[in-house]
Amino acid sequence: MPINGFSVSRDLSVTISTSDGTLSPTLITNFQSKQDTTEKKVKGIDGRVRNVVFPDGWSGSLDFDRQDSSLDDFFAGLEANYFAGADIGSRTVTQTIANPDGSVSQYQYTGVSLNTT
């Protein structure tokens, strides 16, 4: 439901898919994604400097308020698998946004590694 033509937090959902299924934290309070880039200045023999920007992956953050032990259990399992020598695969984060015009935008971030800070 938009408010005055703007998307609001009720219009956004985030899903985290793991090799064990879907991680469903109960209260996501913030989601940020940011394209990472590498910038390079190239100076040609004509003396002109050209700026080039290369896409270099994505980074971001998720904030949660704890309502149950699902995230604690997830990260404890990751650590246990690490020390047991098990393969720790990547995750997929899917962001779904209900736009004010009624359309839906969906973005999928693959190869995601999660950590706590």
Secondary structure, DSSP 8 states (H G I E B T S, - for coil): --BTTB--GGGEEEEEEETTEEE--S-EEEEEEEEEEEEEEEE-TTS-EEEEEEEEEEEEEEEE--SSSHHHHHHHHHHHHHHTT-----EEEEEEEE-TTS-EEEEEEEEE-----
